[in-house]
Amino acid sequence: MKLKTRRIILAVCLAVILLVSFKILTIYIGLNAEKASSNNISCSMFQRPFYNGNYSKRFIAKNNVELRLWAKNLTGTGVLTITDEKEQVVFTKDFKQIENDFSLDLKPNIYNINVAVKNYTGGVYVGLKNTYPIYKLPNANYEIVNSNINKGFNYQYILFTPTKVNHKNILVMPNNTGLVCENIEIHKNSAISLAIKQAQLATKLGVPLLVPIFPRTEVMDTHSLDRITILVPDNERLDLQLIAMVKDCQKRLKDGDINVANKILMFGFSASGDFTDRFSFLHPELVKATVIGGCNNMVPLKTFKGENLPYPIGVYDYQDITGKDFNINTFKAINRFIYKGSKDEGGWQVITNNGKTNTYTWLEYYNKFITENTKKLSQSKPTPVYVKGNLSDQDNDVILHRVYNKVLLERFKIIKDLYANKGLSNSEFRIYENVKHEITTEIANDIYEFLKDALNE
């Protein structure tokens, strides 16, 4: 009888062990399936039985953050908490077992997510979409240079110096966060990300890399160097601050026995492509070569089709902005690589109305909110629309409608012809078939080859 009892107890214990093992295996498989899902930021836990602990991670929210919380367990409880920079709780959720998606209305800012578990036997997965991770500079080749008002720049910049510098021209890449936010730390984080990503290009070229940390506000689209950004006092103009940064960078490099040239290379995409394009118009004497992608493009014309073309469409009011005449020969000397994807719909517009946020491609936004109104305004506006002074967004749109009557790729083709008609043979326009608003591997390779050739001229 005792032997039979022991066998029963043994069988029961074995069955329990097998059942628990099966459940733990099931949890482990489910956790790995969650980890394979597509999220900007994720974290997971699968520790020893009856685990007590927590996991924290800082992140930056864009708009309408999507949160995925998955938890399966045999024992214990957990709590997920999201706090803002002031440590105010913006979201919290207790859990044992859960498999839910949440939409969080978080303003662009820095947040902290914390997952704490008690006596937990099981797995936890947290995934976040519409977010950015927090970046740190990886090594001593990178340096964050503090602002220096006395030297003419009110913001920090990042300097990456490769171990081997083969050429004298600094590569400047304007920052483009893609977010309107008053928190400069968010723009700094984006600039750090850009510097880390493009350090490989700078290393291959053998040139120092400078990335400014400029803000982006509701009022001014600073990252595209728009008209409002330019029509401010000289000590606030970002183009002049960038020049001051370049001069400071050049001195730092020279002090480190690295010879540098006066002219710079520039590379920008989307809003920073606009910044690069417009900067090269305003200060062509400082630029050796530019790469300009996925953006609007200025033209070296004062007038076209009866319309005056003010900044940032053309150079009609160039004298008013710069204090000098536009020199087509100086501009012509710049090597320019200008490209667009055939399926590029122009980036994204985030619109919040009555508490609901929608994201449109620029083309969707233009067709939905701008096209019809611009056509109506065009019928009532005088010719030319602009003569002097301020230029409203509506008047800007009317001028573009009248002189091009096209957007994106078709406008790009018109501008290409206008450049050709001005004899700007150093400006190469290229269209990449079936490419959206992105920098593909093919484009990145072509950018490297173009800049390498420009350096070797």
C-alpha positions in Angstrom: 0.0 0.0 0.0 2.8 2.4 0.9 4.5 1.6 -2.5 1.3 2.3 -4.3 0.8 5.6 -2.5 4.3 6.7 -3.3 3.7 5.9 -6.9 0.6 8.0 -6.9 2.3 10.9 -5.2 5.2 10.6 -7.6 2.9 10.5 -10.6 1.0 13.5 -9.3 4.2 15.5 -8.7 5.4 14.5 -12.2 2.2 15.6 -13.7 2.3 18.9 -11.9 5.9 19.4 -13.0 5.0 18.6 -16.6 2.0 20.9 -16.5 4.0 23.8 -15.0 6.8 23.2 -17.5 4.3 23.2 -20.3 2.7 26.4 -19.1 6.1 28.1 -18.7 7.1 26.9 -22.2 3.9 28.3 -23.6 4.5 31.6 -21.9 8.1 31.6 -23.2 6.9 30.9 -26.8 4.2 33.6 -26.5 6.8 36.1 -25.2 9.1 35.5 -28.1 6.2 35.9 -30.5 5.5 39.4 -29.0 9.2 40.3 -29.1 9.1 39.6 -32.9 6.4 42.3 -33.4 7.2 45.7 -34.8 7.6 48.4 -32.2 9.9 51.4 -32.0 10.8 50.6 -28.3 10.3 47.4 -26.4 11.2 45.7 -23.2 10.6 42.2 -21.9 11.0 40.1 -18.7 11.4 36.4 -18.2 13.2 35.7 -14.9 13.5 33.0 -12.2 10.2 32.0 -10.4 8.7 34.4 -7.8 10.8 37.2 -9.2 10.8 40.7 -7.6 12.2 43.5 -9.6 11.5 46.4 -12.1 12.6 47.7 -15.5 12.7 51.3 -16.5 13.3 53.0 -19.8 13.2 56.6 -21.0 11.6 57.5 -24.3 10.4 60.4 -26.4 6.7 60.5 -27.5 5.7 61.7 -30.9 1.9 61.9 -30.9 -0.7 59.2 -30.0 1.7 56.6 -28.6 0.5 53.1 -29.0 1.2 50.8 -26.1 1.2 47.0 -26.2 1.1 45.2 -22.8 1.3 41.4 -22.8 1.7 39.4 -19.6 1.2 35.7 -18.8 2.0 34.2 -15.4 1.6 31.5 -12.9 2.2 33.6 -9.8 2.5 37.2 -8.8 1.4 40.7 -9.9 2.8 43.6 -11.8 2.2 47.3 -12.5 3.2 49.4 -15.5 3.6 53.1 -15.0 4.5 56.0 -17.3 5.6 59.3 -15.9 6.6 62.6 -17.4 9.7 64.6 -16.7 8.1 66.1 -13.6 7.5 62.5 -12.4 3.7 63.0 -12.8 1.9 59.7 -13.6 0.3 59.9 -17.1 -0.6 56.2 -17.3 -0.7 53.2 -15.0 -2.0 49.7 -15.3 -2.0 46.8 -12.8 -1.7 43.3 -14.3 -1.4 39.6 -13.7 -2.4 38.3 -17.1 -3.2 40.7 -19.9 -3.0 41.1 -23.6 -4.1 44.6 -24.5 -3.3 47.6 -26.8 -3.7 51.1 -25.5 -3.7 54.5 -27.3 -2.1 57.2 -25.2 -2.5 60.9 -26.0 1.0 62.0 -25.0 2.4 65.3 -26.1 5.8 65.3 -27.7 8.1 65.1 -24.7 10.4 62.8 -22.7 8.8 60.1 -20.6 9.8 57.2 -18.4 8.2 53.8 -18.5 8.6 51.5 -15.5 7.5 47.8 -15.1 7.5 46.4 -11.6 6.7 42.8 -10.7 6.3 41.1 -7.3 6.6 37.3 -6.8 6.2 37.0 -10.5 6.6 33.7 -12.4 6.0 34.3 -16.0 6.8 36.7 -18.8 6.0 40.4 -19.6 6.3 42.3 -22.8 5.9 46.0 -23.4 6.0 47.6 -26.9 5.7 51.2 -27.8 5.0 52.8 -31.2 5.3 56.4 -32.3 8.2 56.9 -30.0 12.0 57.6 -30.2 14.6 56.0 -28.0 17.0 58.1 -26.0 20.5 58.2 -27.5 24.0 58.6 -26.0 27.2 59.5 -27.8 29.2 56.3 -28.1 32.8 57.4 -27.8 35.4 60.2 -27.6 35.3 60.9 -31.3 32.0 62.8 -30.6 31.8 66.1 -28.7 28.9 68.3 -27.8 30.0 71.9 -28.0 28.2 74.3 -25.7 26.5 77.4 -27.0 28.5 80.6 -27.0 26.6 83.8 -27.5 29.8 85.8 -27.7 30.9 83.8 -30.7 27.5 84.1 -32.3 25.7 80.8 -31.7 22.9 80.4 -29.1 22.6 76.6 -29.3 24.9 73.6 -28.9 26.3 71.6 -31.8 27.8 68.1 -32.2 31.2 67.6 -33.7 32.3 64.1 -34.8 35.9 63.8 -35.8 36.9 60.5 -37.4 40.2 58.9 -36.4 41.6 59.6 -39.8 40.8 62.9 -41.5 41.8 62.9 -45.2 40.0 66.0 -46.5 39.8 69.6 -45.3 36.0 70.3 -45.8 33.7 69.9 -42.9 30.4 68.0 -43.6 27.4 69.9 -42.1 24.1 68.1 -41.6 21.3 70.3 -40.3 19.1 68.5 -37.7 15.5 67.6 -38.4 13.5 66.2 -35.5 10.3 65.9 -37.4 8.5 67.2 -34.3 7.3 70.6 -33.1 8.4 70.8 -29.5 9.6 73.5 -27.1 11.8 71.0 -25.2 15.3 71.4 -26.7 16.4 68.1 -25.2 14.2 66.3 -27.7 15.9 68.1 -30.6 19.3 67.4 -29.0 18.4 63.7 -28.8 17.4 63.7 -32.5 20.7 65.5 -33.4 22.7 62.9 -31.5 20.9 60.1 -33.4 21.7 61.8 -36.7 25.3 62.3 -35.8 25.7 58.6 -34.8 24.0 57.4 -37.9 25.9 59.7 -40.3 29.3 59.2 -38.6 29.8 56.2 -40.9 29.5 58.5 -44.0 31.9 61.0 -42.4 34.4 58.3 -41.6 34.3 56.9 -45.1 34.8 60.3 -46.6 37.5 61.2 -44.0 35.9 64.5 -43.0 34.7 66.0 -39.7 30.9 66.1 -39.2 29.0 69.0 -37.6 25.3 68.7 -36.6 23.7 71.8 -35.0 21.1 71.4 -32.3 18.5 73.9 -33.4 15.0 74.1 -31.9 11.7 73.8 -33.7 8.7 75.7 -32.5 5.0 76.2 -33.4 5.7 79.6 -34.9 8.8 78.9 -37.0 9.7 75.8 -39.1 13.4 76.4 -38.2 14.5 73.0 -39.4 13.6 74.0 -43.0 15.0 77.6 -42.6 11.6 79.0 -43.6 10.9 82.7 -44.2 10.0 83.6 -40.6 13.2 82.0 -39.4 15.2 84.3 -41.7 13.3 87.5 -41.1 14.4 87.9 -37.4 17.2 90.0 -36.0 20.7 88.9 -37.2 21.7 87.5 -33.8 18.8 85.1 -34.0 19.1 84.0 -37.6 19.9 80.3 -37.7 21.8 80.5 -40.9 24.2 83.0 -39.3 24.4 81.0 -36.2 25.4 78.0 -38.3 28.1 80.0 -39.9 29.4 80.9 -36.4 29.3 77.2 -35.4 31.3 76.3 -38.5 33.9 79.0 -37.7 34.2 77.7 -34.1 34.4 74.2 -35.3 37.2 75.1 -37.8 39.2 76.8 -35.0 38.8 73.7 -32.7 40.0 71.4 -35.5 43.0 73.7 -36.3 43.9 73.8 -32.6 44.0 70.0 -32.8 46.4 70.1 -35.8 43.7 69.3 -38.3 43.7 71.6 -41.3 40.3 72.6 -42.6 39.1 74.6 -45.6 36.7 77.6 -45.5 34.1 75.9 -47.7 31.8 73.2 -46.3 29.9 70.2 -47.6 26.2 70.0 -46.7 23.7 67.1 -46.7 20.0 67.4 -45.8 16.8 65.4 -46.4 13.2 66.5 -46.1 13.0 69.6 -43.9 16.8 69.7 -43.5 17.0 69.3 -47.2 15.2 72.6 -47.4 17.6 74.1 -44.9 20.6 72.9 -46.9 19.1 74.2 -50.2 18.2 77.6 -48.8 21.5 78.0 -46.9 23.4 77.3 -50.1 21.4 80.1 -51.8 22.0 82.6 -49.0 25.7 81.8 -48.6 27.0 80.2 -51.8 30.5 81.4 -51.2 30.8 79.1 -48.2 29.6 75.9 -49.8 31.6 73.5 -51.9 28.9 70.8 -52.5 25.4 70.0 -51.3 23.2 66.9 -51.2 19.5 67.9 -51.2 16.8 65.2 -51.0 13.0 64.8 -50.5 12.2 68.5 -50.2 11.0 71.7 -51.9 13.5 73.5 -54.0 14.4 77.1 -54.6 15.1 78.4 -58.0 17.7 81.0 -59.0 15.1 83.3 -60.5 13.7 86.6 -59.4 10.5 86.3 -61.6 8.7 83.6 -63.5 5.4 83.6 -65.4 4.7 87.2 -64.3 5.1 86.4 -60.6 7.9 87.7 -58.3 9.5 84.8 -56.5 10.4 85.8 -52.9 12.4 83.7 -50.5 12.1 80.7 -50.1 10.6 80.2 -53.7 13.3 82.3 -55.5 15.6 85.2 -55.2 13.4 88.2 -55.8 14.0 89.8 -52.4 17.5 88.4 -52.0 19.0 91.8 -51.6 16.6 92.6 -48.7 17.5 89.5 -46.9 21.3 89.2 -47.4 22.3 92.8 -48.1 23.9 91.8 -51.4 22.9 90.8 -55.0 22.5 87.2 -55.9 25.6 86.1 -57.7 24.7 83.3 -60.2 28.3 82.5 -60.9 29.2 81.9 -57.3 26.1 79.7 -57.0 26.9 77.9 -60.2 30.2 76.8 -58.7 28.5 74.6 -56.1 28.3 70.9 -56.9 24.7 70.0 -56.2 23.1 66.6 -56.0 19.3 67.0 -55.8 17.0 64.0 -55.7 13.5 62.8 -55.1 11.7 59.4 -55.1 9.0 58.9 -57.7 6.6 57.9 -55.0 7.6 60.6 -52.5 4.4 62.2 -51.0 6.4 64.8 -49.1 6.7 63.6 -45.5 3.9 63.8 -42.9 1.6 66.3 -41.4 0.1 65.6 -37.9 -3.3 67.3 -37.3 -5.1 67.4 -34.0 -8.8 68.4 -34.1 -11.3 68.0 -31.2 -8.9 65.8 -29.4 -8.4 63.4 -32.3 -5.0 63.2 -34.1 -4.6 62.2 -37.7 -1.4 61.8 -39.7 -1.4 62.6 -43.4 1.3 62.5 -46.0 2.0 66.0 -47.2 0.2 65.2 -50.5 -2.9 63.9 -48.7 -2.8 67.0 -46.5 -2.4 69.3 -49.5 -5.2 67.8 -51.4 -7.6 67.7 -48.4 -6.9 71.2 -46.9 -5.1 73.4 -49.3 -5.7 72.8 -53.0 -9.3 74.1 -53.4 -8.7 77.2 -51.2 -5.5 78.0 -53.1 -7.3 77.8 -56.5 -10.0 80.2 -55.2 -7.5 82.6 -53.8 -5.5 82.5 -57.0 -8.5 83.9 -58.9 -8.9 86.9 -56.7 -5.2 87.8 -56.0 -3.4 90.5 -58.1 -0.5 89.8 -60.4 2.2 89.7 -59.1 1.0 88.5 -55.7 4.2 89.6 -53.9 5.9 93.0 -54.2 7.5 93.7 -50.8 7.2 93.0 -47.1 5.5 90.0 -45.4 4.5 86.9 -47.3 1.7 84.9 -45.9 1.5 81.1 -46.2 -1.6 81.6 -48.4 0.2 84.0 -50.8 3.2 81.6 -50.9 0.8 78.8 -52.0 -0.8 81.0 -54.6 2.5 81.9 -56.1 3.6 78.3 -56.3 0.2 77.3 -57.8 0.5 80.0 -60.5 4.1 79.4 -61.5 4.1 75.6 -61.3 0.5 74.3 -61.0 2.2 71.1 -59.9 3.5 69.5 -56.7 6.2 67.1 -55.7 7.6 65.0 -58.6 6.1 67.1 -61.4 7.2 70.3 -59.9 10.7 68.8 -59.3 10.9 68.1 -63.1 9.9 71.7 -63.9 12.6 73.0 -61.5 15.1 70.7 -63.1 14.4 72.3 -66.5 14.7 75.8 -65.0 18.2 74.9 -63.7 19.2 73.6 -67.1 18.0 76.7 -68.8 20.2 78.8 -66.5 23.2 76.7 -67.5 23.7 75.2 -64.0 25.6 72.2 -65.2 27.0 71.4 -61.7 23.5 70.7 -60.4 22.5 67.1 -60.9 18.8 66.2 -60.5 18.0 62.5 -60.1 14.7 60.6 -59.7 14.6 57.3 -58.0 11.8 55.0 -59.3 9.4 53.5 -56.8 11.1 55.2 -53.8 9.0 57.0 -51.2 10.0 59.7 -48.6 13.2 57.8 -47.6 16.9 57.4 -48.1 17.4 53.9 -49.5 20.7 52.0 -49.6 21.1 52.9 -53.3 20.6 56.6 -52.5 23.0 56.5 -49.6 25.7 54.9 -51.9 25.1 57.5 -54.6 25.4 60.3 -51.9 28.8 58.9 -50.8 30.1 58.7 -54.4 28.9 62.2 -55.2 30.6 63.7 -52.1 33.7 61.7 -52.6 34.0 63.0 -56.2 33.4 66.6 -55.0 36.1 66.3 -52.4 38.6 65.0 -55.0 38.0 67.8 -57.4 
